Amino acid sequence: MIVLYPWLKALHIISMVAWMAALFYLPRLYSYHVSSGGRESNSHDIFSVMERRLLQIIATPAMLLTWIFGLLLLWVPGIIDWQAFWPWLKLAAILAMTWFQFWLAARRRDLLNGDCRLSAKMFRRMNEVPTVLLIVIVIMVIVRPF
């Protein structure tokens, strides 16, 4: 496995960057959708297509690949000290990021059905969630403070 380590790490980072790009953009897209008038607007169908494609073609495959390559990295001996606190905090942040994507998918269904109760401002605030989680994950992997 150590021979594959650089490739697994590269593919993990590439898929993580794609996943993060989607998670940064999707709440902003929802904000624009709500601001445009939601289901009653002329742009509802356009936003719906953009949101579906971003979620299904980019975010979900990137999330799955990030998980797959990350789990494969766990098989490389000596990479992670499970006695330390940092891998557990990283794992918690990754689980939160995964939950956030599922939460965004549920909000997409709300927007499609005209049942969305969140404001454009709230979606802009939710746009900060993946940023905070990314900061935690990167610090845990690079600095390993605990």
Residue pairs with C-beta under 8 A, 6 or more apart in sequence:
1 75
1 76
1 77
2 76
2 77
4 72
4 76
5 73
5 76
5 79
8 69
8 72
8 73
8 76
9 69
9 73
11 65
11 69
12 66
12 69
12 70
12 72
12 73
15 62
15 65
15 66
15 69
16 62
16 66
18 58
18 62
18 65
19 59
19 62
19 63
19 65
19 66
19 97
19 101
20 130
20 134
21 58
22 54
22 55
22 58
22 59
22 62
23 59
23 97
23 100
23 101
23 104
23 130
24 127
24 130
24 131
25 54
26 51
26 54
26 55
26 59
26 104
27 104
27 123
27 124
27 126
27 127
27 129
28 123
28 124
28 127
29 47
29 50
29 51
29 54
30 51
30 104
30 107
30 108
30 111
30 116
30 118
30 123
31 120
31 121
31 123
31 124
31 127
32 47
32 120
33 43
33 44
33 47
33 48
33 51
33 111
34 111
34 116
34 118
34 119
34 120
34 123
35 120
36 43
36 44
36 47
37 43
37 44
38 44
38 111
38 114
38 116
39 111
39 112
39 113
39 114
40 114
47 111
48 111
48 112
51 108
51 111
52 108
55 104
55 105
55 108
59 101
59 104
60 101
63 98
63 101
67 98
70 94
73 79
74 80
80 87
81 87
82 88
84 144
84 146
85 146
86 140
86 141
86 144
86 145
86 146
87 140
89 136
89 140
89 146
90 136
90 137
90 140
90 141
93 133
93 136
93 137
93 140
94 133
94 137
96 133
97 130
97 133
97 134
97 137
100 129
100 130
100 133
107 116
107 118
107 123
109 115
110 116
110 117
110 118
118 126
139 145
140 146
